[in-house]
């Protein structure tokens, strides 16, 4: 059974992928209908942000091998935080009177792609459960083991 375990988990992940697709599609449609009846677009922006962020989290699950928290600070600071801030700006701006000091067409194109939210969720999980060692870490580990 141990031989088939990796295959089983990947198959379960694919089934979950289809279930997440169906559920997120239904939720988005329900929110759009509700927003049309209340004439408020705020829930649509928040739903987009939350579902896309969760998509990124779900997609990252297939890459996590160990569920021990090992924070990858460069990934967290340099990728997750900027992506998260850019992706949360639009939903927050629907509630608060915010304006972006920089911006323009590039910002609108990036935000309308809905890719930033997915990357934020993806890198959030990968920065928390960092299983990969860099080349420098491997060299240090090798030196430590060779000197022992």
Secondary structure, 3 states (H helix, E strand, C coil): CHHHHHHHHHHHHHHHHHHHHHHHHHHHHHHHHHHHHHCCCHHHHHHHHHHHHHHHHHHHCCCCCCCCCECCHHHHHHHHHHHHHHHHHHHHHCCCCCCCCCCCHHHHHHHHCCHHHHHHHHHHHHHHECCCCCHHHHHHHHHHHHHC
